[in-house]
Amino acid sequence: MGRRAWAPSGSGGACASRRSLRAAGRSAGAGPAPKTSRRSRPRRRRRTRPSRDARGERPPPLRDRLEAGVPSAIAGAERNGAAAPRVPNTTNISIEGVESESLLIGLDLEGIAVSSGSACSSGTLEPSHVLKAMGLFPPRTLGSIRFSLGASNTEADVDRVVAVLPGLVEKLRSLTATLRR
């Protein structure tokens, strides 16, 4: 029997199904092939449904909480793509008078991870091509940051962002004004 393409590298043998192992064991007179226990197999993670309130309704996503908190706490902050259908865990917010790279560094120092572009262009310093295609003006695209929320994020995390971001924006705006003089 030759080595199969799907066999583990370096095994020098073929991968076989449990059925063929049993058949091979019987033909050699060694009895049935040992079965793997259920505990040794990887467990499937059960999907949990979002919790519901007393009326049976799902709570609004954390994204909505973030989108409401940031513009109300920061003058010149605006949600991008407001009318477009969007995924429930991601938002993109423009902040007037601040460059996104400065926000990225400041938020990173606070332990908050954000991005300045779309997921497919992370790591670049160029403004998001998606925001450009939406027709946003260059100053607005240069001050845009993307927040992606995951299952491990909580309301407290969102509240922390809303608490930290205004002070950082004020500091960066004052630095920018000082540099322009």
Phi, psi and omega in degrees: 000128183273168180288133180268155181297332183266005178286151178300140181300133179085359182282332179069006182229181180261148173281139182229154178280166179299322181297314181291330176293320178296316180296319180294322179294321179291322183289333179273357178079014183267003181087182182292150178291145181294140178272147175278142181285158180297328183288335181279345178278147179296141180276143173279138176278132177279136177283132178261140178277147177302142181293157181238153179276187184299330180275358180086012180261147177286144177290155179296148181298158178299332178303317181297322179295318179294316181294332177278323185285316185294307180297330179285336181267341185232123175291134179087006176266136184214139178285136177266141179073036186302318185270349184281147173294135185223163175286152187283354185248000186232140174218154178233125185235132175264138178236117184293137174084009180222139176274144184297327180298321178294319177297319180301313181295312181299317179290325177297320178295336177270359180084020181249122183264123176223176178226159179259354181220191178287164183299327182283349180239023181295144182097353178257156179261000179286149174297154182301128177294334179292316179294323176297317180295333177284352177089018178286146180289149182308317179300326180286322179290327181288340179253026183259139174231148182249129176253128174242123182255141180243183182295335182275350179284148182234174175298326178296323177297315180295318179297324178295317177300314181295331178280322185279320188300317181300319178295320179294316179297316179300316180297315181292323178295321179292323176296318179296318179295322179294320181290332181282343182288000000 
